[in-house]
Amino acid sequence: MSEPEKKGSPWPWILVPIAAVGIFFVLRECRQSLPPADHAGSAEVTVPSGPDAPAPADPKPADPENAPAPAPAPQ
């Protein structure tokens, strides 16, 4: 005694391609409505510091005449 074959539903075969085509057009429309990325090439991101954050230390002073003299190297 063999069981009768179960037939699958045809709805996934209809809905999945329709959903894929619909998502394609939605994503294409989103991509076309994005503004151009002019600042995409900048690698450095500056974050403004809050009132609690200490001020960043300058590695090089702005005025070389007022800069402290470097310590002599030990011999």
DOTORTI-408110 format. One line per field, with one value per atom (N, C-alpha, C, O): residue number from 1; atom name; residue in one letter; x negated, z negated, y negated. Coordinates in Angstrom, 1 decimal, decimal comma. Atoms other than C-alpha are relative to their C-alpha. Layout:
nr: (NUM;...)
atom: (CA;...)
rest: (A;...)
c1: (X;...)
c3: (Z;...)
c2: (Y;...)
//
This chain:
nr: (1;1;1;1;2;2;2;2;3;3;3;3;4;4;4;4;5;5;5;5;6;6;6;6;7;7;7;7;8;8;8;8;9;9;9;9;10;10;10;10;11;11;11;11;12;12;12;12;13;13;13;13;14;14;14;14;15;15;15;15;16;16;16;16;17;17;17;17;18;18;18;18;19;19;19;19;20;20;20;20;21;21;21;21;22;22;22;22;23;23;23;23;24;24;24;24;25;25;25;25;26;26;26;26;27;27;27;27;28;28;28;28;29;29;29;29;30;30;30;30;31;31;31;31;32;32;32;32;33;33;33;33;34;34;34;34;35;35;35;35;36;36;36;36;37;37;37;37;38;38;38;38;39;39;39;39;40;40;40;40;41;41;41;41;42;42;42;42;43;43;43;43;44;44;44;44;45;45;45;45;46;46;46;46;47;47;47;47;48;48;48;48;49;49;49;49;50;50;50;50;51;51;51;51;52;52;52;52;53;53;53;53;54;54;54;54;55;55;55;55;56;56;56;56;57;57;57;57;58;58;58;58;59;59;59;59;60;60;60;60;61;61;61;61;62;62;62;62;63;63;63;63;64;64;64;64;65;65;65;65;66;66;66;66;67;67;67;67;68;68;68;68;69;69;69;69;70;70;70;70;71;71;71;71;72;72;72;72;73;73;73;73;74;74;74;74;75;75;75;75)
atom: (N;CA;C;O;N;CA;C;O;N;CA;C;O;N;CA;C;O;N;CA;C;O;N;CA;C;O;N;CA;C;O;N;CA;C;O;N;CA;C;O;N;CA;C;O;N;CA;C;O;N;CA;C;O;N;CA;C;O;N;CA;C;O;N;CA;C;O;N;CA;C;O;N;CA;C;O;N;CA;C;O;N;CA;C;O;N;CA;C;O;N;CA;C;O;N;CA;C;O;N;CA;C;O;N;CA;C;O;N;CA;C;O;N;CA;C;O;N;CA;C;O;N;CA;C;O;N;CA;C;O;N;CA;C;O;N;CA;C;O;N;CA;C;O;N;CA;C;O;N;CA;C;O;N;CA;C;O;N;CA;C;O;N;CA;C;O;N;CA;C;O;N;CA;C;O;N;CA;C;O;N;CA;C;O;N;CA;C;O;N;CA;C;O;N;CA;C;O;N;CA;C;O;N;CA;C;O;N;CA;C;O;N;CA;C;O;N;CA;C;O;N;CA;C;O;N;CA;C;O;N;CA;C;O;N;CA;C;O;N;CA;C;O;N;CA;C;O;N;CA;C;O;N;CA;C;O;N;CA;C;O;N;CA;C;O;N;CA;C;O;N;CA;C;O;N;CA;C;O;N;CA;C;O;N;CA;C;O;N;CA;C;O;N;CA;C;O;N;CA;C;O;N;CA;C;O;N;CA;C;O;N;CA;C;O;N;CA;C;O;N;CA;C;O;N;CA;C;O;N;CA;C;O;N;CA;C;O)
rest: (M;M;M;M;S;S;S;S;E;E;E;E;P;P;P;P;E;E;E;E;K;K;K;K;K;K;K;K;G;G;G;G;S;S;S;S;P;P;P;P;W;W;W;W;P;P;P;P;W;W;W;W;I;I;I;I;L;L;L;L;V;V;V;V;P;P;P;P;I;I;I;I;A;A;A;A;A;A;A;A;V;V;V;V;G;G;G;G;I;I;I;I;F;F;F;F;F;F;F;F;V;V;V;V;L;L;L;L;R;R;R;R;E;E;E;E;C;C;C;C;R;R;R;R;Q;Q;Q;Q;S;S;S;S;L;L;L;L;P;P;P;P;P;P;P;P;A;A;A;A;D;D;D;D;H;H;H;H;A;A;A;A;G;G;G;G;S;S;S;S;A;A;A;A;E;E;E;E;V;V;V;V;T;T;T;T;V;V;V;V;P;P;P;P;S;S;S;S;G;G;G;G;P;P;P;P;D;D;D;D;A;A;A;A;P;P;P;P;A;A;A;A;P;P;P;P;A;A;A;A;D;D;D;D;P;P;P;P;K;K;K;K;P;P;P;P;A;A;A;A;D;D;D;D;P;P;P;P;E;E;E;E;N;N;N;N;A;A;A;A;P;P;P;P;A;A;A;A;P;P;P;P;A;A;A;A;P;P;P;P;A;A;A;A;P;P;P;P;Q;Q;Q;Q)
c1: (-0,8;0,0;-0,9;-1,6;0,8;-1,6;0,9;2,1;-0,8;-0,5;0,1;-0,8;-0,2;0,9;-1,0;-1,2;1,0;-1,6;0,7;1,8;-0,5;-1,1;-0,4;-1,5;0,3;-0,8;-0,3;0,4;0,4;-2,6;0,9;1,6;-0,8;-1,0;-0,7;-1,9;0,6;-1,5;-0,3;-1,0;0,2;-1,5;-1,5;-1,8;1,4;-5,3;-0,6;-1,4;0,5;-6,0;0,5;-0,1;-0,5;-3,9;-0,5;-0,9;0,3;-4,6;-1,5;-1,9;1,4;-8,4;-0,6;-1,3;0,5;-9,2;0,6;-0,1;-0,6;-6,7;-0,7;-0,9;0,7;-8,3;-1,4;-1,8;1,4;-11,8;0,0;-0,9;0,0;-10,9;0,5;-0,1;-0,4;-9,1;-1,1;-1,3;1,1;-12,1;-1,1;-1,7;1,0;-14,4;0,4;-0,5;-0,4;-12,4;0,0;-0,3;0,1;-12,1;-1,4;-1,7;1,4;-15,8;-0,6;-1,4;0,5;-16,5;0,4;-0,3;-0,5;-14,3;-0,7;-0,9;0,7;-16,0;-1,4;-1,9;1,4;-19,4;0,0;-0,9;0,0;-18,4;0,4;0,0;-0,4;-16,9;-1,1;-0,9;1,0;-20,1;-0,8;-1,0;0,8;-22,1;-1,4;-1,8;1,4;-25,6;-0,9;-0,8;0,9;-28,3;-1,3;-2,2;1,1;-30,7;-1,1;-2,3;1,0;-32,5;-0,4;-0,9;0,3;-32,9;-1,5;-2,0;1,4;-36,7;-0,7;-1,9;0,7;-37,5;-0,1;0,8;0,2;-39,1;0,1;0,3;0,1;-39,3;1,4;2,0;-1,3;-36,1;-0,3;-0,9;0,2;-36,1;1,3;2,4;-1,1;-33,8;-0,2;-1,2;0,1;-33,1;-0,1;0,7;0,2;-34,2;1,1;1,4;-1,0;-31,7;-0,6;-1,9;0,6;-32,2;-0,8;-1,6;0,7;-33,4;-1,3;-2,1;1,2;-36,0;-1,2;-1,0;1,2;-39,6;-0,3;0,0;0,4;-41,0;-1,1;-1,9;1,0;-43,1;-1,4;-1,4;1,4;-46,9;-0,5;-0,3;0,6;-48,6;-1,4;-2,2;1,3;-51,5;-1,1;-2,2;1,0;-53,2;0,6;1,8;-0,5;-52,9;0,2;-0,5;-0,4;-51,4;-1,2;-1,5;1,1;-54,3;-1,3;-1,5;1,3;-57,8;-0,9;-1,8;0,8;-59,4;0,3;-0,6;-0,4;-57,4;0,0;0,3;0,0;-57,8;-1,2;-2,2;1,1;-59,9;-1,1;-0,8;1,2;-63,4;0,1;0,3;0,1;-63,7;-1,2;-2,2;1,1;-65,8;-1,1;-0,8;1,2;-69,3;0,0;0,4;0,0;-69,7;-1,2;-2,3;1,1;-71,7;-1,1;-0,8;1,2;-75,2;-0,4;-1,4)
c3: (0,0;0,0;0,0;-1,0;-0,2;1,2;-0,3;0,0;0,3;0,0;1,2;2,1;-1,2;2,6;-0,1;-1,2;0,0;3,6;-0,5;0,0;0,5;1,8;1,1;1,5;-1,0;4,2;-0,8;-1,8;0,7;3,1;0,5;1,5;-0,4;3,2;1,1;1,1;-1,1;6,3;-0,4;0,3;0,4;4,4;-0,2;0,2;0,1;3,5;1,4;1,6;-1,3;7,2;0,7;1,7;-0,6;8,0;-0,8;-0,2;0,8;5,0;-0,1;-0,1;0,1;4,8;1,2;0,9;-1,1;8,3;0,0;0,4;0,0;7,9;-1,1;-0,9;1,1;4,6;0,4;0,1;-0,4;6,1;1,0;0,8;-1,0;9,0;-0,7;-0,4;0,8;6,6;-0,8;-0,8;0,8;4,3;0,9;0,5;-0,9;7,3;0,4;0,4;-0,4;8,4;-1,2;-1,0;1,2;4,9;-0,3;-0,5;0,3;4,3;1,1;0,8;-1,1;7,7;-0,1;0,1;0,3;6,9;-1,2;-1,1;1,2;3,5;0,4;0,0;-0,4;5,2;0,9;0,8;-0,9;7,8;-0,8;-0,4;0,8;5,1;-1,0;-1,7;0,9;3,0;0,5;1,7;-0,4;3,0;0,4;-0,2;-0,4;4,6;-1,3;-2,1;1,1;2,1;0,3;0,8;-0,3;2,4;-1,0;-0,7;1,0;-0,9;-0,2;-1,3;0,2;-0,4;0,0;-0,6;-0,1;0,2;-1,3;-1,4;1,1;-3,1;-1,0;-1,4;0,9;-5,5;-1,4;-2,3;1,4;-8,6;-0,4;0,3;0,5;-10,6;-1,3;-2,2;1,2;-13,2;-0,8;-0,2;0,9;-16,2;-0,9;-1,6;0,9;-18,1;-1,5;-1,8;1,4;-21,8;-0,8;-0,6;0,9;-24,5;-1,1;-1,1;1,0;-27,5;-1,0;-1,7;0,9;-29,6;0,5;-0,3;-0,6;-27,2;0,0;0,2;0,0;-27,5;1,4;2,4;-1,3;-24,7;0,6;-0,2;-0,5;-22,3;0,0;0,3;0,1;-22,6;1,4;2,3;-1,3;-19,6;0,1;-0,8;-0,1;-18,4;0,4;0,0;-0,4;-16,8;-0,3;0,0;0,3;-18,1;1,3;2,3;-1,2;-15,7;0,3;1,4;-0,1;-16,3;-0,4;-1,5;0,4;-16,1;-0,8;-1,5;0,8;-17,7;-1,5;-2,3;1,4;-20,9;-0,5;-1,7;0,4;-21,0;-1,0;-0,8;0,9;-23,9;0,8;1,7;-0,6;-22,9;-0,3;-1,5;0,3;-22,6;-1,0;-0,9;0,9;-25,3;0,8;1,8;-0,7;-24,2;-0,1;-1,2;0,0;-23,3;-1,0;-0,9;0,9;-26,0;0,9;1,9;-0,8;-24,8;-0,6;-0,1)
c2: (1,2;0,0;-1,3;-1,5;1,3;-3,2;-1,2;-1,2;1,2;-6,6;-0,8;-0,8;0,8;-8,9;-1,2;-1,7;1,2;-11,7;-1,2;-1,6;1,2;-14,9;-1,1;-1,2;1,1;-17,9;-1,2;-1,6;1,2;-21,0;-1,2;-1,1;1,2;-24,4;-0,8;-0,9;0,8;-26,5;-1,4;-2,1;1,4;-29,8;-0,4;-1,5;0,4;-29,8;-0,3;-1,1;0,2;-29,4;-1,3;-1,8;1,3;-32,5;-1,2;-2,2;1,1;-34,7;-0,4;-1,5;0,3;-34,4;-0,7;-1,7;0,8;-35,6;-1,4;-2,4;1,4;-38,5;-0,8;-2,0;0,8;-39,5;-0,4;-1,5;0,3;-39,3;-1,2;-2,0;1,1;-41,5;-1,3;-2,4;1,2;-43,9;-0,6;-1,8;0,5;-44,2;-0,6;-1,6;0,5;-44,7;-1,5;-2,4;1,4;-47,8;-1,0;-2,1;0,9;-49,2;-0,4;-1,5;0,3;-48,9;-0,9;-1,8;0,8;-50,4;-1,5;-2,4;1,4;-53,4;-0,7;-1,9;0,6;-53,9;-0,4;-1,4;0,3;-53,8;-1,3;-2,1;1,2;-56,5;-1,2;-2,3;1,2;-58,8;-0,4;-1,4;0,4;-58,9;-1,2;-1,3;1,1;-62,1;0,4;1,5;-0,5;-61,9;-0,1;-1,1;0,0;-61,1;-0,7;-0,2;0,8;-64,0;0,2;0,1;-0,2;-63,3;1,4;1,8;-1,4;-59,6;0,3;1,3;-0,2;-60,0;-0,4;0,0;0,4;-61,6;1,1;1,8;-1,1;-59,2;-0,4;0,4;0,5;-61,4;-0,5;-1,3;0,5;-61,9;-0,8;-0,3;0,8;-64,7;0,0;-0,2;0,0;-64,4;-1,2;-1,3;1,1;-67,6;0,5;1,4;-0,5;-67,2;-0,7;-1,9;0,6;-67,8;-0,8;-0,9;0,9;-70,1;0,9;0,3;-0,9;-67,1;0,5;0,9;-0,6;-65,9;-1,0;-2,2;0,9;-67,3;-0,4;0,3;0,5;-69,3;0,9;1,3;-0,8;-67,3;-0,7;-2,0;0,6;-67,9;-0,2;0,7;0,3;-69,5;0,7;0,5;-0,6;-67,3;-1,0;-0,9;1,0;-70,3;-1,4;-1,6;1,3;-73,8;-0,9;-0,6;0,8;-76,4;-1,0;-1,2;1,0;-78,9;0,6;0,8;-0,6;-77,4;-0,9;-0,4;0,9;-80,5;0,1;0,0;-0,1;-80,1;1,5;1,7;-1,4;-76,3;0,3;-0,3;-0,4;-74,8;0,7;1,5;-0,7;-73,6;1,4;1,8;-1,4;-69,9;0,3;-0,3;-0,4;-68,2;0,6;1,3;-0,6;-67,2;1,5;2,0;-1,4;-63,6;0,5;-0,1;-0,5;-61,6;0,6;1,3;-0,6;-60,6;1,3;1,9)
//
